[in-house]
Amino acid sequence: MIDLQDGHPNHRLWQKMIDTGRSSAANCANLLRNDASIKTVEEFLDTLINSSHYDRRIRPFFDQHKPCNVTMTIHINTISAINEVNMDYNTDLIFRQSWYDPRLNYSGTDWAKKSPQITLHYSLIDRIWVPDSFFRNAKEGKRSDITVPNRLIRIHLDGKVLYSQRLLLKLDCQMKLQKFPLDNQTCVVNIGSYGFDTNDLAFFWDEAQNISAIRVNEDLEMPDFVLSNHEARYCNRTTATGTFTCIEVHLALQRNLNLYIQQLYLPSTLIVALSFISFWIDYKSHPARVLLSLLSIVTVTTKAEGSFTCLLVVLHLKRLFGYYLVQVYIPSMLIVILSFVSFWIDHKSVPARISVGLLTVLTVTTQSSGIRSQLPRVSYIKAIDVWMSACLVFVFAGLLEYALVNVIARKGELRQQVRFSKEKKSSDRPPKLTLIQRLQNGSSFAAERVIGNRLAQVHFYKKEDIQGSGETMETLVHKSSGGDRNMSGNASSHVQYSSMSNANASSTQLNPISQSVLPQPARIANAAKPVRDSAQFVDLVSAVLFPVAFIVFNIIYWMVYLNMQVEYVLK
């Protein structure tokens, strides 16, 4: 037997168990050897596990006062449903146990040549002794019964028993979430004896021929984690009823960060960047800035025991695309087109454009979250993820475009006011005189003063007491001509004050100082030269560029994914 070769790490253990058990099995072997009436395997099994000489209630080596050594292997098929809230995970594994029972030794009989090992029906497990092993950290568990109970019982001629079963378990995993989601976790599979202490039962990992006792399915995939390492360990547990043997498996799980970058970090980064747009909006647009800030806050809220026959059926399924076309693609496409409408709205309508841009961003984000909640959490990028991410980029870029337009418009208005002020100051003016000097000269004059946040012209004049003369003071107020308008399109008025005049003087003669001080409408008209509206030009370019880019994206997207072939590896 392979298990008794010198290369087996448990060779001496098994050899000692066999030697000490030969005397216990002598009576059973003599019974089988001398009973010539045994001709069928049914009669052989009935004789081998006959209750008259085999009591399943008694463990092996009980009469010799020695513990029964049990070796174990685990083959992990799947690890799924890793839950950080409840701190548990589900696993599907094959649990194998081997031990030596000298009462089942039939090496000295004729049946040893006919059948070196016998595989029993799973119902016969109730007729032989089995270890009382259990999973210490199991919350829930059951045996797989599809289509029959998945249990294997095999007896070797030297009395070695192999017991294999497939288990579906929910195991506890104490996690440390201080670095979530940048964390790595270690989960444990702890196996122990429930009733037999270390004097009766001992567990060991079966690591024959340098083969690990822990085997993991090569195709194992988890949505959030990657199994980076696993380690088999030994442990003992001391309780009020005694010291019990146990063994455990440490599973090192490394969290896959790609999923959280795509669904958490990138969207939240865009939302924070979206809130920064309010800094570029005119502070007078209170509704737009408050709406942008509030909505941003709300949004952030196996060992080989033999070859077994099997059949494989491959079902090729084709997804019906109509539901996703109507419920996902067309609505999201309309939302993106709706965001392009803002390019045709006047850039001075700040609340309207902010509302359109912000609501489209939030709608796409909400729709994307609803779709992800209906799909499994996988680390690779799906076609629907590419579509929703592209739609989010387009609507977000549309909102950023308005921030750029708003900045350009305000800078243009500022340059226009500075230019207008400089051209007015460059007109001919009399030599600079102080206020007292001008008033003493009896002349009226105009001066520029800053009142609040406006640039205004203030006119000064001297009032003289006139006694018994024909002197009068006339003040002529004239509206400036239509040419006196600033370049932003807002009409302004120019008030011209005449100096104090004598009745005997000519009514057409004006004070030369007043004529030189007051700007003429013709000069104002020359200063108001039309300037190209850069903000409107950016809106015009965006109104053409964005739809064209979205159409190009659609062409590339549908050409790639309609012709993509995904290969499935079946094992």
C-alpha positions in Angstrom: 0.0 0.0 0.0 1.2 3.5 -0.7 0.4 4.7 2.8 2.8 2.1 4.3 5.8 3.0 2.1 8.9 4.4 3.8 8.4 7.7 2.1 5.1 8.4 3.8 5.5 10.9 6.5 3.1 9.0 8.7 4.7 5.6 7.9 5.8 4.9 11.4 2.5 6.1 12.9 0.5 3.8 10.6 3.0 0.9 11.0 2.7 1.1 14.8 -1.1 1.2 14.6 -1.1 -1.9 12.3 1.3 -3.9 14.5 -0.7 -3.2 17.7 -3.9 -3.9 15.9 -3.0 -7.3 14.4 -3.8 -9.1 17.6 -7.2 -7.4 17.8 -8.0 -8.3 14.3 -6.8 -11.9 14.6 -10.1 -13.2 15.7 -12.0 -11.4 12.9 -9.5 -12.6 10.3 -9.6 -16.2 11.5 -13.4 -16.1 11.4 -13.3 -14.9 7.8 -10.6 -17.4 6.8 -12.3 -20.4 8.3 -15.8 -19.6 7.2 -16.0 -21.4 3.8 -19.6 -20.4 3.4 -18.7 -16.8 2.6 -19.0 -16.6 -1.2 -20.5 -13.2 -2.0 -19.4 -9.7 -1.1 -22.6 -9.1 0.8 -21.9 -12.0 3.1 -18.4 -10.8 3.5 -19.4 -7.4 4.6 -22.1 -8.7 6.9 -19.4 -10.9 8.5 -16.8 -8.1 8.6 -19.0 -5.6 10.4 -21.1 -8.1 12.3 -22.3 -6.6 15.5 -21.3 -9.8 17.4 -17.6 -8.9 17.1 -17.7 -5.2 15.9 -19.2 -2.5 18.2 -19.4 0.9 16.5 -19.8 2.5 19.9 -16.2 1.8 20.8 -13.4 3.7 19.2 -10.4 1.9 17.8 -7.5 1.0 20.3 -9.8 1.6 23.2 -8.7 -1.7 24.9 -5.1 -0.7 24.4 -5.6 2.7 26.0 -4.0 4.5 23.0 -5.5 7.4 21.0 -6.8 6.9 17.5 -4.9 9.0 15.0 -7.0 10.6 12.3 -5.4 12.2 9.3 -7.3 14.8 7.3 -7.3 16.7 3.9 -9.5 19.4 2.7 -10.3 20.4 -0.9 -11.9 23.8 -1.2 -14.2 24.1 -4.2 -15.6 27.6 -3.7 -15.4 30.5 -1.3 -18.3 33.0 -1.7 -20.5 35.5 0.1 -17.8 37.1 2.2 -19.9 39.4 4.4 -18.2 42.2 6.3 -21.3 43.1 8.2 -21.9 39.7 9.7 -18.2 38.7 9.5 -18.8 35.3 7.8 -18.3 33.6 4.5 -19.6 30.5 2.7 -17.5 27.7 1.5 -18.1 24.4 -0.5 -15.4 21.9 0.4 -14.6 18.2 0.4 -13.6 16.9 3.8 -11.6 13.7 3.9 -10.7 11.7 7.1 -8.5 8.6 7.3 -7.9 6.4 10.3 -6.9 2.8 11.1 -9.4 0.4 12.7 -7.8 -3.0 13.4 -11.2 -4.6 13.7 -11.7 -4.1 10.0 -8.4 -5.8 9.0 -8.9 -8.6 6.5 -5.4 -8.8 5.1 -5.1 -12.6 5.9 -8.2 -13.7 4.1 -8.9 -14.8 0.5 -10.9 -11.6 0.0 -7.7 -9.5 0.3 -6.5 -10.9 -3.1 -9.9 -10.5 -4.6 -10.6 -6.9 -3.4 -7.7 -5.0 -1.7 -10.1 -2.2 -1.0 -13.9 -2.1 -0.7 -16.1 1.0 -1.4 -19.2 0.8 0.8 -22.6 2.3 0.2 -23.1 5.6 2.0 -25.8 4.0 4.2 -23.2 1.7 5.9 -21.6 4.7 7.6 -24.0 4.1 10.4 -22.5 0.6 11.0 -18.9 1.6 11.6 -17.2 3.9 14.0 -16.3 7.4 12.7 -14.6 10.4 14.4 -16.8 13.0 16.0 -15.0 15.8 14.2 -16.9 19.2 13.8 -16.1 22.7 12.5 -15.7 24.9 15.6 -16.4 28.2 13.8 -19.3 27.0 11.7 -22.5 29.1 11.9 -24.5 26.9 9.5 -23.7 23.8 7.6 -25.2 20.8 5.8 -24.1 17.9 3.7 -24.6 18.0 -0.1 -27.4 15.6 -1.1 -27.5 16.2 -4.8 -28.4 13.8 -6.3 -27.6 11.4 -3.5 -25.7 12.0 -0.3 -22.2 13.0 -1.3 -20.3 10.6 1.0 -17.6 8.0 0.3 -16.6 5.1 2.6 -13.7 2.9 1.6 -12.1 0.1 3.7 -8.6 -1.2 2.9 -7.4 -4.7 3.6 -5.1 -3.5 6.4 -8.0 -1.9 8.2 -7.5 1.7 7.0 -10.8 3.6 6.6 -11.3 6.5 4.3 -14.4 8.7 4.9 -15.0 11.6 2.5 -18.0 14.0 2.4 -18.9 17.2 0.7 -20.0 20.0 3.0 -21.7 23.4 2.5 -20.7 25.6 5.4 -21.1 29.2 6.6 -18.0 29.9 8.7 -17.3 32.8 11.1 -14.4 35.1 10.1 -13.3 37.8 12.5 -12.2 40.7 10.3 -10.1 43.8 11.1 -11.7 46.6 9.0 -9.5 49.5 10.1 -8.1 49.8 6.5 -11.2 48.9 4.6 -11.2 48.7 1.6 -7.4 48.7 1.5 -7.3 45.7 3.9 -6.3 42.0 3.8 -8.1 39.5 5.9 -7.3 36.1 7.4 -10.1 33.6 7.7 -9.9 30.3 9.6 -11.4 26.8 9.1 -11.1 25.2 12.6 -11.7 21.5 13.0 -11.8 19.8 16.3 -13.2 16.8 18.2 -16.4 17.4 20.1 -16.4 14.5 22.6 -13.0 12.7 22.5 -10.1 14.4 24.3 -6.5 14.1 23.4 -6.2 10.8 25.2 -8.8 9.3 22.9 -8.3 11.0 19.6 -5.6 13.0 17.7 -5.9 14.9 14.5 -3.1 15.3 11.9 -2.8 16.8 8.5 -2.2 14.2 5.8 0.8 15.5 3.9 2.0 12.4 2.1 4.6 12.7 -0.6 5.0 16.4 0.0 1.5 17.1 -1.2 -0.3 19.8 0.7 -3.2 18.6 2.8 -5.1 21.8 1.7 -6.1 21.9 -1.9 -7.8 24.8 -3.6 -9.8 24.7 -6.8 -7.6 26.3 -9.6 -10.7 28.1 -11.0 -11.6 29.7 -7.6 -12.7 33.3 -8.1 -14.2 35.7 -5.6 -15.8 39.1 -6.3 -13.9 41.1 -3.7 -10.9 39.1 -2.7 -8.0 37.0 -4.0 -6.8 34.0 -2.1 -3.1 34.8 -1.8 -2.1 32.0 0.6 -3.3 29.2 2.8 -1.6 27.5 5.7 -2.3 24.3 7.7 -1.8 24.5 11.5 -2.2 22.5 14.7 -4.0 23.6 17.8 -5.5 22.2 21.0 -8.4 23.6 22.9 -8.9 23.3 26.6 -12.4 23.6 28.0 -14.2 22.7 31.2 -14.6 19.1 30.0 -11.0 18.5 29.0 -8.3 19.2 26.4 -9.4 18.5 22.8 -7.3 18.1 19.6 -8.0 20.5 16.7 -6.4 21.5 13.5 -7.1 24.6 11.4 -6.6 26.3 8.1 -5.6 29.9 7.7 -6.8 31.5 4.5 -5.1 34.8 3.6 -7.5 36.9 1.6 -6.3 40.0 -0.3 -9.0 42.4 -1.2 -9.4 43.3 -4.9 -9.3 47.1 -5.0 -10.4 47.5 -8.7 -14.1 47.1 -7.8 -13.9 49.9 -5.2 -12.0 52.2 -7.5 -14.7 51.8 -10.1 -17.7 52.0 -7.9 -16.6 54.1 -4.9 -13.4 56.2 -5.3 -13.9 57.4 -8.9 -17.6 58.5 -8.4 -17.0 60.2 -5.1 -13.9 62.0 -6.6 -16.1 63.3 -9.4 -18.7 64.5 -6.9 -16.1 66.4 -4.9 -14.7 67.9 -8.1 -18.3 68.8 -9.0 -18.7 70.7 -5.8 -15.6 72.8 -6.6 -17.4 74.2 -9.7 -19.4 76.5 -7.4 -16.1 78.5 -6.8 -16.2 79.6 -10.4 -19.8 80.7 -10.5 -20.6 84.3 -9.9 -21.2 84.9 -6.2 -24.4 86.8 -7.0 -26.0 83.6 -8.4 -27.1 82.4 -5.0 -29.7 79.8 -6.1 -27.2 78.0 -8.4 -24.4 77.9 -5.8 -26.6 76.7 -3.0 -28.3 74.1 -5.2 -24.9 72.7 -6.3 -23.5 72.5 -2.7 -26.6 70.8 -1.3 -26.9 68.2 -4.0 -23.2 67.4 -3.7 -23.6 66.8 0.0 -26.7 64.6 -0.4 -24.9 62.5 -3.1 -21.9 61.8 -1.0 -24.2 60.7 1.5 -7.8 17.5 -3.3 -5.8 14.3 -2.8 -6.4 11.9 -5.8 -8.2 8.8 -4.5 -9.1 7.6 -8.0 -10.7 8.5 -11.3 -14.5 8.9 -11.4 -16.7 9.0 -14.4 -18.8 12.0 -15.2 -20.9 13.6 -18.0 -20.8 17.2 -19.0 -23.7 19.2 -20.6 -22.9 22.7 -21.9 -25.8 25.1 -22.3 -25.2 28.1 -24.5 -27.4 31.0 -23.5 -28.1 34.1 -25.5 -29.3 37.1 -23.5 -32.4 39.0 -24.8 -31.2 42.5 -25.2 -34.5 44.3 -25.5 -35.1 44.8 -21.8 -31.7 46.5 -21.3 -32.1 48.6 -24.4 -35.4 50.0 -23.2 -34.6 50.3 -19.5 -30.9 51.3 -19.6 -29.4 52.4 -22.9 -32.2 54.6 -24.3 -32.9 56.5 -21.0 -29.2 57.1 -20.4 -28.7 58.2 -24.0 -31.6 60.7 -23.6 -30.0 62.0 -20.4 -26.7 62.7 -22.1 -28.5 64.5 -25.0 -30.4 66.5 -22.4 -27.1 67.7 -21.0 -26.2 69.0 -24.4 -29.2 71.3 -24.4 -27.5 73.5 -21.9 -25.0 74.6 -24.5 -27.9 76.5 -26.3 -29.0 78.3 -23.1 -27.6 81.8 -22.6 -24.6 81.6 -20.3 -26.1 84.5 -18.2 -28.9 82.2 -17.1 -26.8 80.6 -14.3 -29.6 78.8 -12.4 -31.0 77.2 -15.5 -27.7 75.9 -16.8 -26.5 74.7 -13.3 -29.8 72.9 -12.8 -29.6 71.0 -16.1 -26.0 70.0 -15.7 -26.3 68.9 -12.1 -29.5 67.0 -12.4 -28.2 65.1 -15.4 -25.1 64.1 -13.4 -27.1 62.9 -10.5 -29.6 61.0 -12.7 -26.8 59.1 -14.4 -25.2 58.3 -11.1 -28.4 57.1 -9.6 -29.2 55.0 -12.7 -25.7 53.4 -12.6 -26.1 52.5 -8.9 -29.4 50.9 -9.6 -27.9 48.7 -12.3 -25.0 47.7 -10.2 -27.3 46.6 -7.4 -28.8 44.0 -9.8 -25.5 42.5 -10.9 -22.9 40.5 -9.1 -19.9 42.2 -7.7 -17.1 41.2 -10.0 -13.6 42.7 -10.4 -13.5 42.9 -14.2 -15.2 45.6 -16.2 -18.5 44.8 -17.9 -19.9 46.4 -21.0 -22.7 48.1 -19.0 -20.0 49.7 -16.8 -18.2 51.1 -19.8 -21.5 52.6 -21.1 -22.6 54.2 -17.8 -19.1 55.5 -17.1 -19.0 57.2 -20.5 -22.4 58.7 -20.0 -21.2 60.1 -16.6 -18.1 61.5 -18.2 -20.1 63.3 -20.9 -22.6 64.9 -18.5 -19.9 65.8 -16.1 -17.8 67.4 -18.9 -20.9 69.4 -19.9 -21.1 70.8 -16.4 -17.4 71.6 -16.4 -17.8 73.4 -19.7 -20.3 75.8 -18.2 -17.8 76.6 -15.4 -15.3 77.5 -18.1 -17.8 79.6 -20.0 -18.8 81.4 -16.8 -15.1 82.3 -16.1 -14.5 83.5 -19.6 -17.6 85.7 -19.6 -16.7 87.4 -16.4 -13.2 88.0 -17.5 -14.5 89.5 -20.8 -16.8 91.9 -18.9 -13.9 93.0 -16.7 -11.6 93.6 -19.6 -14.4 95.6 -21.3 -15.0 97.8 -18.3 -11.2 98.5 -18.0 -10.9 99.4 -21.6 -13.9 101.7 -21.5 -12.6 103.5 -18.5 -9.1 103.9 -20.0 -10.5 105.4 -23.2 -12.6 107.9 -21.3 -9.6 109.0 -19.3 -7.5 109.4 -22.4 -9.7 112.2 -23.7 -8.5 115.8 -23.5 -8.8 117.3 -20.0 -7.6 120.6 -18.4 -4.6 120.7 -16.2 -5.2 119.0 -12.9 -6.5 121.4 -10.3 -7.4 120.8 -6.7 -11.1 121.0 -5.7 -10.6 124.4 -4.0 -8.8 125.8 -7.0 -11.5 124.8 -9.4 -14.3 126.2 -7.2 -12.4 129.5 -6.8 -12.1 129.8 -10.5 -15.9 129.6 -10.7 -15.9 126.6 -13.0 -17.8 123.5 -12.9 -16.0 120.2 -13.4 -16.6 116.4 -13.4 -14.5 113.8 -11.5 -14.7 110.0 -11.3 -15.4 108.5 -7.9 -16.0 104.9 -6.7 -19.4 104.7 -5.0 -20.1 101.2 -3.6 -19.0 98.8 -6.3 -19.7 101.2 -9.2 -17.6 103.8 -11.1 -19.5 107.1 -11.2 -18.9 110.7 -12.4 -19.5 113.4 -9.8 -20.0 117.0 -11.0 -19.0 120.0 -8.8 -20.1 123.6 -9.2 -19.9 127.0 -7.3 -23.0 128.8 -6.2 -22.7 132.6 -6.0 -25.0 135.1 -4.3 -26.3 137.5 -6.9 -27.9 140.7 -5.8 -29.7 143.0 -8.2 -28.0 141.7 -11.2 -29.3 139.9 -14.2 -27.1 136.9 -13.5 -28.8 133.6 -13.3 -27.7 130.1 -12.9 -29.0 127.5 -15.3 -28.4 123.8 -15.1 -29.0 121.9 -18.2 -29.4 118.2 -17.9 -29.3 116.3 -21.1 -29.6 112.6 -21.7 -26.6 111.3 -23.6 -27.1 110.0 -27.1 -27.7 106.3 -27.9 -24.0 105.9 -28.7 -23.1 106.3 -25.0 -23.5 102.7 -24.1 -21.1 100.2 -22.6 -20.0 97.2 -24.5 -22.1 94.8 -22.3 -25.2 96.2 -23.9 -26.5 98.0 -20.9 -27.5 101.6 -21.6 -25.9 104.4 -19.6 -26.7 108.0 -19.4 -24.3 111.0 -19.5 -25.2 114.1 -17.6 -23.7 117.3 -18.8 -23.8 120.3 -16.6 -23.3 123.9 -17.9 -21.3 126.4 -16.0 -22.8 129.5 -14.4 -23.4 132.1 -17.1 -24.2 135.8 -17.3 -27.5 137.0 -18.8 -25.6 139.5 -20.9 -23.2 136.9 -22.2 -24.0 134.9 -25.2 -26.1 131.8 -24.4 -24.0 129.8 -26.9 -20.7 130.6 -25.2 -19.7 127.9 -22.7 -16.9 127.8 -20.3 -13.8 126.2 -22.0 -13.0 124.3 -18.9 -16.4 122.6 -18.9 -16.1 121.9 -22.6 -12.8 120.2 -22.0 -13.8 118.4 -18.9 -17.0 116.8 -20.1 -16.7 113.9 -22.6 -18.6 114.2 -25.8 -21.1 111.6 -27.0 -19.0 111.1 -30.1 -16.0 110.1 -28.1 -18.0 107.7 -26.0 -19.4 106.1 -29.1 -15.8 105.6 -30.4 -14.9 103.9 -27.1 -17.8 101.4 -27.3 -16.3 99.2 -30.0 -17.9 95.7 -30.4 -15.8 92.9 -29.0 -16.0 89.2 -29.9 -18.0 87.2 -27.3 -15.5 84.4 -26.4 -18.0 82.7 -24.0 -20.6 82.4 -26.6 -18.0 81.0 -29.0 -17.0 78.2 -26.5 -20.7 77.3 -26.2 -21.0 77.1 -29.9 -18.0 74.8 -30.3 -19.2 72.6 -27.4 -22.7 72.3 -29.0 -21.1 70.7 -32.0 -18.1 68.9 -30.4 -20.0 67.1 -27.6 -22.7 65.5 -29.8 -20.1 64.4 -32.4 -17.9 62.8 -29.7 -20.9 61.0 -28.3 -21.9 59.6 -31.7 -18.3 58.4 -32.3 -18.3 56.7 -28.9 -21.6 54.9 -29.8 -20.1 53.7 -33.1 -17.0 52.3 -31.4 -18.9 50.9 -28.4 -21.5 48.9 -30.5 -18.9 47.7 -33.0 -16.6 46.4 -30.2 -19.1 44.7 -28.0 -21.4 43.3 -30.7 -18.5 41.5 -32.2 -16.6 40.5 -29.0 -16.4 36.8 -28.3 -15.8 35.7 -24.7 -14.1 32.3 -24.4 -15.2 29.9 -21.6 -12.7 27.3 -20.4 -14.6 24.2 -19.3 -12.8 21.7 -17.0 
